[in-house]
Amino acid sequence: MTAPKAQRVRGGQLPVVAVVAAGGAAGSLIRYGAGRLWPARAGGFPWATFGINVVGCAVIGVFLVLVTEILTVHRLVRPFFGTGVLGGFTTFSTYAVDVRKLVGEGHPATGFAYLAGTLCAALAAVWLAAGATRRLFARRQT
């Protein structure tokens, strides 16, 4: 006798949920530590959150090229590291709260610079990191 389909699917997804949760906890702790090391001063540019998001985007650019184009990895590596660790490490929700706080506290120029700067830097980071990874591994294969 086999389990109903809904039970089989849930049981099969339990390892994925577990590794995403574990990775998310690890990434969040790293982000928390970085935020404690480099706290933003009142009305100042939130450099720690900016750096975390840009670095996280660069790392995901490298990681996704590696796991989708170059390496064969265990099926749980991508949800653990990509969704979990990097999802917990990067913090676009804090980014949105920081922008709102800066604008609301009378620092609109800083808030809008942070808004645009993070978006541009994060997109550039993922694009440049993915491209550099592809070029690096293309050279190694020739």
N, C-alpha and C positions, 0 to 999 in steps of 0.2 A: 504494500500500500504506500502511495506517495503522498507527501504533504500537498495541500492546496497551493496553487501557484503563488498567491500573495505571501504565504509563509516562506516558500522557497526563495522568492526575490528578497524579502527582508533579511533572511539568514545569509544570503549571498552578499548583501550590502553591508553587513555588520563590520567586516574587516575594513571596508572603505571608510565608513563612519568613524571607526576607532582611530585609524591613522590620520584622518583629517583633524579629529579632535586633539590627538596627541601633538601633531604638527602645529596646529593653531595655538595650543598652549605654549609650546616652545617659542614660536614666533612672537607671540604677545609678550612673553617674559623678556625676550631680547629687546623688543621695542620699548617696554617699560624701563628697562635698564638704561637704554640710550636716552630716553626722556629725562630720567633722573640725573644722568651725567651732564646733560646739556639743556637745562630748563630755559624756557623762553621768559624773558622779563616782560613785565606788563607793558602792553602796547608795542612790544618789539617783534621783529620778524621771528617766527617759530622755526629756527634753523634745524632743530633736531627732527621735527616731523617732516620738514622739507627734505632733509638728507635721507631719512628713512625711506620715504616714498620714492625718491630718485634711485637710491641704491637698490631697493627692492625691485623696481621696474627693470633695472639693468640686469640684475640676477635672474629675473624671470625670462628675459630675452635670451640669455646664455642657456639657461636650463631647458627652455622649450626647444631650442635648436638641438641641443644634445639629445633629449629624449624622443624627439619626433623625427630627426634626420640622421643622427650619427650613432647613437647607442641603442642597444636593446636592454631594457631594464624591467625589473619586476613590476607587475601591474599596480602595486600599491605605492611605488616611488612617486609617481606623478601626483596622486591625491595627497600623499603625505607632505611632500616638499612644496609643490606648486600651489595647491589649494590651502593646505594646512599651514606650513611654516611661513611661506611668503604672504599668504592671506592674513595670517595673524601679525606678521611683521609690518607690512604696509598698513596704512591707516588713513584711508580717504574719508572716513567718517570724522575723524579728528580734524583733518584738513578743512572740511566744511564747517565744523564748529569753530575752528580758529578764525576762518575768514569772517564768519558772522560776528564773532566776538570783537575782532579788530575793527570792523566797520561800525558795530554798535557802540564801541567805546571811544569813537571819535578819531579813528586812525584809518580812514577810507583808502588813502594812497597805499599804505602798507598792506591792507587787506586785499585790494585789487592787484597789487604787485605779486602778492603771495598766490592769489587765485590763478593769475595768468602764468606766473613763473613756474609753479608746480606742474601745471598741465603741460606746458611746453617742455620743461626739463624731463618730466617722466616719460613723455612720448619719445623725446629724443634719446633718452637713455635706453629704452627697450629696443628701439630701432637700431641705434649704433651698436649696442651689445650683441644683438642677434646677427647683424651684418659682420661684425668683427669675428664672431665665433665661426660663422660660415667660411669666411676667408681663411682663418687660421687652419681649420680642418681641411679645406680644399687644398691648401699648400702642402699639408702633411700627406695627402693622398697622391700627390704627383711626384 
